[in-house]
Amino acid sequence: MRRTATTALALVLLGSSVWADVIPSRRSEVDSGAARQAVAGRLGQLGLTAQDASTRASDLLDVEARYFAAHPNRMQLAGRDADEPGVPRGEKMLFGFLGLAASIAVSAFALWGHNR
């Protein structure tokens, strides 16, 4: 009985993501050229090359470009070891994979191994 309840709970938790809403990204007709230039300038200040900053700014939706132009401090470095410069990126990935493997092993034990 306990194994059936645990399996049902796992299926409900995994299946709940199926009902998530998907909001498609659409560009509005409003020109946000000045906002995109401001965003590209801020990305350049953060260390991106001019080409990368321009490409990333052009990939934003108009609403996003206007938001980040109005709130430039909301743009931050991510994935460039800005928060932990002493830990190499490869080690972060290794620790992430080890954590994922440990959680899968614990879940498998809880679902199947513990009830035998």
Residue, then its C-alpha position, 0 to 999 in steps of 0.5 A: m500500500r505504501r509503495t503504491a501511494t509513493t508511486a502515485l505521489a511521484l507521478v502526480l508531482l511529475g505530471s503536474s508540470v504538464w498543465a503549465d501554461v505556455i506564453p508565446s513570445r511575440r514582438s510588439e509593433v512599437d519600436s524600441g531602438a533606443a531601449r535596445q541601445a541602452v541595454a547593449g551599452r549596459l551589457g558592454q559595461l558588464g564585459l560583453t563585446a560590442q557584437d555580443a551586446s548588440t546581438r543579445a539586446s536585439d534578441l530581447l522582446d520590446v517589453e524586456a528591452r524597455y524594462f531593462a533600459a529603465h532598470p539597468n541595475r537589474m542586468q547582472l552577470a550570470g554563468r561567468d563565475a562572477d559570484e564565485p571566482g575561485v571555483p572553476r565552472g567544471e567543478k560546479m557542473l560536477f557538483g551539480f551532476l553529483g547532486l542530481a545523481a544523489s537525489i535520483a538514487v535516494s528517490a529510487f531507494a524510497l520508491w523501490g528498494h525500501n519496500r522490499 
